[in-house]
């Protein structure tokens, strides 16, 4: 049986940044690029070429489009992880659906975290490497900080902590769920 060879020394030494820079320079002007995500490197299609390439090969979208509610819940998990479903519900002022959590887990954006030290030891949720990769983040430190979001008028930490987190009106949420159910049943 042949033993796997050790990786080349240049893959883990001080030359890596120079090699990455050389690769990036060579890819300049091409429809793909080398990006740092989730603690590693990926070749990715540049955003301005994505739709054209998908259409050319007949590929559907990635199927990871999120409703506004799912995006808000995911943002809450990303910023406050580990967090359990009860804590999420207190942010939104109503119960967070198990189905929503299941969808985010199915997309592999979140996973079970450590058990909460509260009575009953509920599961907590944390983001995953797939979350980082999908949103083009190298680490969670790359998330926009709360102050930036507040300055842009997208989020208010004080309102959120006071339980005034933005949520969809129930009829909008129902319509989104109905639309998703319709999409799921189309053959």
Buried (B, 14 or more C-beta within 10 A) or exposed (E): EEEEEEEEEEEEEEEEEEEEEEEEEEBEEEEEBBBBBBEEBEEBBBEEBBEEEBEEEEEEEEEEEBBEBBEBBBBBBBBBBBBBBEBBEBBBEEEBBEEBBEBBBEBBBBBEBEEBEEEEEEBBBBBBBBBBBBBBBBEEEEBEEEEEBBEEEEBBEEEBEEEEBEBBEEEEBEEBBEEBEEEEEEE
